[in-house]
Amino acid sequence: MSSSHPPTAILTAAAPWYRTITAAQWKVLAAAKLGWMLDAMDFVLYAMAIGQLRAYFTIDDAATDLLGAVTLVMSAFGGVVFDYVADRVARARALIVTILIFSLASLSSLGASTSRTIVQLMMWRALLGVGMGGSERRARCSSARAGPRASQQGHQHHAVGLGVGYVLAAVMAGLFLDTFNLSRDAWRWLFAFGVVPALFTLWVRRSVPEPASWIERGAAAGERRNPFGVIFGPAYRTRTLPIIALNSAVQFGYWGVFFWLPGFLAKPVAQGGAGMNVVGSIPWILSIQLGAYCGYLSFGFIADRLGRRVTFILFMLTAAIVVPVYGQMARSPMTQILLGPVFGYAAHGYFSLFGTFIAEIFPTAVRTTRQGICYNLGRLAGAIAPYTIGALATVPTIGIGFALATTSVFFLAAALLILTLPDRSGRPLDA
């Protein structure tokens, strides 16, 4: 009896995704995961050191908020620049572009440790933001190049790199800011040591070859239509704008919470914080990131059962409920134990959606550039979050706990915005 599908094809289709990708594709996913890890670590190192920086430079909360916002704004700029360079100019030299991006991140972290004035620190943080944005976009492109199945299922695994970077930054901050007793210059040592993971990531990235098909497509880059004209044109404008709004809502909520979380946990109770020092806050940060890890890995499995939009909405609603409760009750160790993992789970796991759901909406010719534009415009909204939450926290009747709770509005907005986008699960990608 004949069959329209050869036995090997049937086996391949039924096999788990992780058994269908090659060793080279695993290398690509590992490199992407390290890129996300570096992105998160570099940003969180600053958030952990805010207290020392405020005392060293004698600056107020508004200045520290501005430094955080500058890094996010420039990371959006770096992501757009990388998209243009890699997608339109230098695909055949993409490895060189990657090396330059990570060298920039390493130089910026080391340079920040030598800052003598707040202006110098801001300049180095801005440069670091450019490197962060480029490395993040590189991670997304790497995932896409690993192949459809690896990209769709593997995205949630290298998204775990965000959590790993957060934990690594927290541990490093505990050692350099508290344990080693390095006095007023402890933050300098912390930033300088931040170069080491960047150099390791660069070493790993150098061993990941570019696939021939990806390089060959670069030769025809000049013949393709302007991607900006396509995604903002009549055919796709109604998809592009809601995607930008969705990214903006999610990133405002995320950065509004997690930029201020280390400071909130370490701040004295009299000032509205949880009353821990940097070292004391590490176990609770680890519990949150444990929940985040489970959220990243389980999102895809839940989405397979309930659908991606329904799963995303459930995560958003849970985050909108848990964040205000956590902000008001985090001074209790029992609350930390019970709510920390749930908080991390709901406030992180939804990122696993963005690697596939949104990528499927646009044609292949503009998919990478479109992802970069929409994500980085959303990150601009995320850049406003640290300053906004910080400003609200200074209002005597609000405080940092209630300020963090305002991010729930943006999580709820994201739950509504996802309904405006089509779910193309199971459909072939547009050419």
C-alpha positions as CSV (number, residue, x, y, z in Angstrom):
1,M,0.0,0.0,0.0
2,S,1.4,3.3,-1.0
3,S,1.4,6.5,1.0
4,S,1.7,10.1,0.1
5,H,4.2,10.7,3.0
6,P,7.4,8.8,3.2
7,P,8.1,7.1,6.6
8,T,10.9,9.4,7.4
9,A,8.7,12.5,6.9
10,I,6.1,11.0,9.3
11,L,8.8,10.3,11.9
12,T,10.2,13.8,11.6
13,A,6.8,15.4,11.9
14,A,6.0,13.3,15.0
15,A,9.4,13.8,16.7
16,P,9.8,16.4,19.4
17,W,11.2,19.7,18.1
18,Y,14.5,19.3,20.0
19,R,15.3,16.1,18.1
20,T,14.7,17.6,14.7
21,I,17.4,20.3,14.8
22,T,21.1,19.9,14.2
23,A,24.1,20.6,16.3
24,A,24.7,23.8,14.4
25,Q,21.2,24.9,15.1
26,W,21.7,24.2,18.8
27,K,24.8,26.4,18.7
28,V,22.7,29.2,17.2
29,L,20.1,28.9,19.9
30,A,22.8,28.9,22.6
31,A,24.3,32.0,21.2
32,A,20.9,33.7,21.1
33,K,20.3,32.8,24.7
34,L,23.7,34.3,25.7
35,G,22.8,37.5,23.9
36,W,19.6,37.9,25.9
37,M,21.4,37.0,29.1
38,L,23.9,39.8,28.4
39,D,21.1,42.3,27.6
40,A,19.4,41.6,30.9
41,M,22.6,41.5,33.0
42,D,24.0,44.8,31.8
43,F,20.8,46.6,32.6
44,V,20.1,45.0,36.0
45,L,23.7,45.7,37.1
46,Y,22.8,49.4,37.0
47,A,19.5,48.8,38.8
48,M,21.3,47.0,41.6
49,A,23.9,49.8,42.0
50,I,21.4,52.7,42.1
51,G,21.8,53.2,45.8
52,Q,25.6,53.5,45.7
53,L,25.5,55.7,42.6
54,R,23.0,58.0,44.2
55,A,25.3,58.5,47.2
56,Y,28.6,58.6,45.2
57,F,27.4,61.3,42.8
58,T,25.0,63.0,45.2
59,I,22.2,62.8,42.8
60,D,18.4,62.5,43.3
61,D,15.9,59.9,42.1
62,A,15.1,61.9,39.0
63,A,18.8,61.7,37.8
64,T,19.0,57.9,38.4
65,D,15.7,57.4,36.6
66,L,17.0,59.4,33.6
67,L,20.1,57.2,33.4
68,G,18.0,54.1,33.2
69,A,15.7,55.8,30.5
70,V,18.8,56.8,28.4
71,T,20.0,53.2,28.3
72,L,16.6,51.9,27.1
73,V,16.2,54.7,24.5
74,M,19.6,54.1,23.1
75,S,19.0,50.3,23.0
76,A,16.0,51.0,20.8
77,F,18.3,53.0,18.5
78,G,20.9,50.3,18.5
79,G,18.3,47.7,17.5
80,V,17.1,49.7,14.6
81,V,20.7,50.4,13.4
82,F,21.6,46.7,13.6
83,D,18.5,45.8,11.6
84,Y,19.6,48.2,8.8
85,V,23.3,47.2,8.8
86,A,22.7,43.4,9.0
87,D,19.6,43.3,6.8
88,R,20.6,45.8,4.1
89,V,24.3,46.2,4.0
90,A,26.4,43.6,5.7
91,R,24.7,40.2,5.8
92,A,27.9,38.6,4.4
93,R,29.8,40.3,7.2
94,A,27.3,39.6,9.9
95,L,29.9,37.9,12.1
96,I,32.0,41.0,12.1
97,V,28.9,43.1,13.0
98,T,28.3,40.8,15.9
99,I,31.9,41.1,17.1
100,L,31.6,44.9,17.0
101,I,28.4,44.9,18.9
102,F,29.8,42.8,21.8
103,S,33.0,44.8,21.8
104,L,30.9,47.9,22.1
105,A,29.0,46.4,25.1
106,S,32.2,45.3,26.8
107,L,33.9,48.7,26.3
108,S,30.9,50.6,27.6
109,S,30.7,48.5,30.8
110,L,34.4,49.0,31.4
111,G,34.2,52.6,30.6
112,A,31.3,53.2,32.9
113,S,33.4,52.0,35.8
114,T,35.9,54.8,35.2
115,S,33.3,57.6,35.3
116,R,34.2,60.7,37.4
117,T,31.0,62.7,36.7
118,I,27.4,61.9,36.2
119,V,27.6,63.2,32.6
120,Q,30.4,60.7,31.8
121,L,28.4,57.9,33.3
122,M,25.4,58.8,31.2
123,M,27.5,58.8,28.0
124,W,28.8,55.3,28.8
125,R,25.3,54.1,29.7
126,A,24.0,55.5,26.4
127,L,26.8,53.7,24.5
128,L,26.0,50.5,26.4
129,G,22.4,50.9,25.3
130,V,23.4,50.8,21.6
131,G,25.3,47.6,22.2
132,M,22.4,46.1,24.2
133,G,19.9,46.9,21.4
134,G,22.2,45.4,18.7
135,S,22.8,42.2,20.7
136,E,19.1,41.7,21.4
137,R,18.2,42.1,17.7
138,R,21.1,39.7,16.9
139,A,19.6,37.1,19.3
140,R,16.2,37.3,17.5
141,C,17.8,37.0,14.1
142,S,19.8,34.0,15.3
143,S,16.7,32.3,16.5
144,A,14.9,32.9,13.2
145,R,17.9,31.4,11.3
146,A,17.8,28.2,13.4
147,G,14.8,27.1,11.3
148,P,11.0,27.3,11.8
149,R,10.5,24.5,14.3
150,A,13.6,25.5,16.3
151,S,12.7,29.1,16.2
152,Q,9.1,28.6,17.3
153,Q,9.8,26.1,20.2
154,G,13.3,27.2,21.0
155,H,12.5,30.9,21.4
156,Q,11.1,30.2,24.9
157,H,14.3,28.5,25.9
158,H,16.7,31.3,24.9
159,A,14.2,33.8,26.4
160,V,15.3,32.1,29.6
161,G,18.5,34.0,29.1
162,L,16.8,37.1,30.4
163,G,16.2,35.4,33.7
164,V,19.7,34.0,33.8
165,G,21.1,37.5,33.2
166,Y,19.0,38.9,35.9
167,V,20.1,36.3,38.5
168,L,23.8,36.7,37.4
169,A,23.6,40.5,37.9
170,A,22.0,40.0,41.4
171,V,24.7,37.6,42.5
172,M,27.5,39.9,41.2
173,A,25.9,42.9,42.9
174,G,25.6,41.0,46.2
175,L,29.3,40.1,46.1
176,F,30.7,43.5,45.0
177,L,28.4,45.9,46.7
178,D,28.1,44.1,50.1
179,T,30.2,41.0,50.6
180,F,33.6,42.3,49.4
181,N,33.5,45.5,51.4
182,L,34.9,47.7,48.6
183,S,33.7,50.9,50.1
184,R,32.5,53.8,47.9
185,D,34.1,52.4,44.7
186,A,32.3,49.0,44.9
187,W,30.1,50.0,41.9
188,R,33.2,50.5,39.8
189,W,34.3,47.0,40.4
190,L,30.8,45.7,39.7
191,F,30.7,47.4,36.3
192,A,34.3,46.4,35.4
193,F,33.6,42.8,36.2
194,G,30.5,43.0,34.0
195,V,32.9,42.8,31.0
196,V,33.7,39.1,31.7
197,P,30.3,37.7,30.6
198,A,30.3,39.9,27.5
199,L,33.8,38.6,26.5
200,F,32.6,35.0,27.1
201,T,29.5,35.6,24.9
202,L,31.7,37.0,22.2
203,W,34.0,34.0,22.3
204,V,30.9,31.7,21.9
205,R,29.5,33.8,19.1
206,R,32.6,33.5,17.1
207,S,32.2,29.7,16.8
208,V,28.7,30.1,15.3
209,P,28.9,30.1,11.4
210,E,26.5,32.0,9.2
211,P,24.4,29.7,7.0
212,A,25.1,30.0,3.3
213,S,21.5,30.7,2.5
214,W,21.4,33.7,4.8
215,I,24.6,35.1,3.4
216,E,23.4,34.6,-0.2
217,R,20.2,36.5,0.4
218,G,22.4,39.5,1.3
219,A,23.4,39.8,-2.4
220,A,19.8,40.6,-3.3
221,A,19.2,43.0,-0.4
222,G,19.3,46.1,-2.6
223,E,16.6,44.6,-4.9
224,R,14.0,44.2,-2.2
225,R,11.3,46.8,-1.5
226,N,11.8,49.3,1.2
227,P,10.5,47.5,4.4
228,F,9.3,50.7,6.0
229,G,7.1,51.4,3.0
230,V,5.7,47.9,3.3
231,I,4.9,47.7,7.0
232,F,3.5,51.2,7.2
233,G,1.7,50.9,3.9
234,P,-2.0,50.4,3.4
235,A,-1.7,46.6,3.3
236,Y,-0.1,46.1,6.7
237,R,-0.6,49.4,8.6
238,T,-3.6,48.0,10.5
239,R,-1.3,45.2,11.8
240,T,1.8,47.3,12.4
241,L,0.2,49.9,14.7
242,P,-1.5,47.5,17.0
243,I,1.8,45.5,17.3
244,I,3.7,48.6,18.3
245,A,1.0,49.4,20.8
246,L,1.2,45.9,22.2
247,N,5.0,46.0,22.5
248,S,4.7,49.4,24.2
249,A,2.2,48.3,26.8
250,V,4.1,45.1,27.6
251,Q,7.5,46.8,27.9
252,F,6.2,49.7,30.0
253,G,4.7,47.2,32.4
254,Y,7.9,45.0,32.4
255,W,10.5,47.7,32.8
256,G,8.3,49.7,35.2
257,V,8.4,46.8,37.5
258,F,11.8,45.2,37.1
259,F,13.9,48.3,36.9
260,W,12.7,49.3,40.3
261,L,12.3,45.9,41.9
262,P,15.9,45.6,43.2
263,G,15.7,49.1,44.7
264,F,12.3,48.4,46.2
265,L,13.5,45.2,47.9
266,A,16.6,46.9,49.3
267,K,15.0,50.2,50.3
268,P,14.2,50.8,54.1
269,V,10.6,50.2,55.2
270,A,10.4,53.8,56.3
271,Q,10.9,54.8,52.7
272,G,8.3,52.4,51.4
273,G,10.6,49.6,50.5
274,A,10.9,46.0,51.7
275,G,13.7,46.7,54.1
276,M,16.5,44.4,52.7
277,N,20.0,45.1,51.7
278,V,21.4,44.0,48.4
279,V,22.6,40.6,49.7
280,G,19.3,40.1,51.6
281,S,17.3,40.7,48.5
282,I,19.1,38.1,46.4
283,P,17.2,35.0,47.6
284,W,13.9,36.7,46.8
285,I,15.1,37.8,43.4
286,L,16.1,34.2,42.8
287,S,12.6,33.0,43.7
288,I,11.1,35.4,41.3
289,Q,13.4,34.3,38.5
290,L,12.7,30.7,39.3
291,G,9.0,31.5,38.6
292,A,10.1,33.3,35.4
293,Y,12.1,30.3,34.2
294,C,9.0,28.1,34.6
295,G,6.9,30.8,32.9
296,Y,9.1,30.9,29.8
297,L,9.2,27.1,29.5
298,S,5.6,26.4,30.1
299,F,4.0,29.2,28.0
300,G,4.3,27.2,24.8
301,F,2.8,24.0,26.2
302,I,-0.1,25.9,27.6
303,A,-0.6,27.7,24.3
304,D,-0.7,24.4,22.5
305,R,-3.7,23.5,24.6
306,L,-5.6,26.8,25.0
307,G,-4.3,28.8,22.1
308,R,-1.7,31.5,22.1
309,R,-4.0,34.6,22.5
310,V,-5.9,33.0,25.4
311,T,-2.7,32.0,27.1
312,F,-1.2,35.5,26.7
313,I,-4.4,37.1,28.1
314,L,-4.3,34.7,31.2
315,F,-0.6,35.7,31.8
316,M,-1.5,39.4,31.5
317,L,-4.5,39.2,33.8
318,T,-2.4,37.3,36.4
319,A,0.4,39.9,36.3
320,A,-2.1,42.7,36.6
321,I,-3.5,41.1,39.8
322,V,-0.3,39.9,41.4
323,V,1.9,43.0,40.9
324,P,-0.2,45.4,43.1
325,V,-0.5,42.7,45.8
326,Y,3.2,42.0,45.7
327,G,4.0,45.7,45.9
328,Q,2.0,46.2,49.1
329,M,2.8,42.9,50.9
330,A,6.4,42.2,49.9
331,R,7.6,43.3,53.3
332,S,6.4,40.0,54.7
333,P,8.8,37.0,54.2
334,M,5.8,34.7,53.8
335,T,4.4,36.8,51.0
336,Q,7.9,36.7,49.4
337,I,7.9,32.9,49.6
338,L,4.3,32.4,48.3
339,L,4.0,35.2,45.8
340,G,7.6,35.6,44.5
341,P,7.5,32.6,42.1
342,V,3.9,33.4,40.9
343,F,4.9,37.1,40.4
344,G,7.9,36.0,38.3
345,Y,5.9,33.4,36.4
346,A,3.2,35.8,35.3
347,A,5.4,38.8,34.7
348,H,7.9,37.1,32.4
349,G,6.4,34.0,30.7
350,Y,4.4,36.0,28.1
351,F,7.7,37.0,26.3
352,S,7.7,33.5,24.8
353,L,4.8,34.7,22.5
354,F,6.8,37.3,20.7
355,G,9.2,35.1,18.8
356,T,6.5,33.4,16.7
357,F,3.0,35.0,17.0
358,I,4.1,38.4,15.7
359,A,6.7,37.2,13.3
360,E,4.0,35.2,11.4
361,I,1.9,38.3,10.6
362,F,4.3,39.8,8.0
363,P,5.8,38.5,4.8
364,T,9.3,37.1,4.8
365,A,11.0,40.0,3.0
366,V,10.2,42.4,5.8
367,R,9.8,40.1,8.8
368,T,13.1,40.7,10.5
369,T,13.0,44.5,10.0
370,R,9.4,44.7,11.1
371,Q,10.1,42.8,14.3
372,G,13.0,45.2,15.0
373,I,10.9,48.4,14.4
374,C,7.9,47.3,16.4
375,Y,9.9,45.9,19.3
376,N,12.2,48.9,19.5
377,L,9.4,51.5,19.3
378,G,7.8,49.6,22.1
379,R,11.1,49.8,24.0
380,L,10.9,53.6,23.8
381,A,7.7,53.3,25.8
382,G,9.6,51.0,28.2
383,A,12.2,53.7,28.5
384,I,9.6,56.1,29.9
385,A,8.6,53.6,32.6
386,P,11.6,53.9,35.0
387,Y,11.2,57.7,35.1
388,T,7.4,57.6,35.4
389,I,7.5,55.0,38.3
390,G,10.3,56.9,40.0
391,A,8.4,60.2,39.8
392,L,5.2,58.5,41.2
393,A,7.2,56.9,44.0
394,T,8.4,60.3,45.3
395,V,4.8,61.5,45.9
396,P,4.3,61.0,49.7
397,T,0.8,59.6,49.3
398,I,1.8,57.0,46.7
399,G,5.3,55.5,47.5
400,I,7.2,52.9,45.5
401,G,4.7,50.1,46.3
402,F,1.7,51.9,44.8
403,A,3.8,53.2,42.0
404,L,4.7,49.7,40.9
405,A,1.0,48.8,41.0
406,T,0.2,51.3,38.2
407,T,1.9,49.0,35.8
408,S,-1.2,46.8,36.0
409,V,-3.0,49.2,33.7
410,F,-0.5,48.4,31.0
411,F,-0.7,44.7,31.5
412,L,-4.5,44.9,31.1
413,A,-4.1,47.1,28.0
414,A,-1.8,44.4,26.5
415,A,-4.5,41.8,27.2
416,L,-7.0,43.8,25.1
417,L,-4.5,44.7,22.3
418,I,-3.7,41.0,21.6
419,L,-7.3,40.6,20.4
420,T,-6.7,43.0,17.6
421,L,-4.1,40.8,16.0
422,P,-4.7,37.6,13.9
423,D,-3.5,34.3,15.2
424,R,-1.9,32.4,12.3
425,S,-1.3,29.1,14.2
426,G,-0.8,26.2,11.8
427,R,-0.9,28.3,8.7
428,P,2.1,28.6,6.3
429,L,4.2,31.7,6.6
430,D,3.6,34.4,3.9
431,A,6.3,34.5,1.3
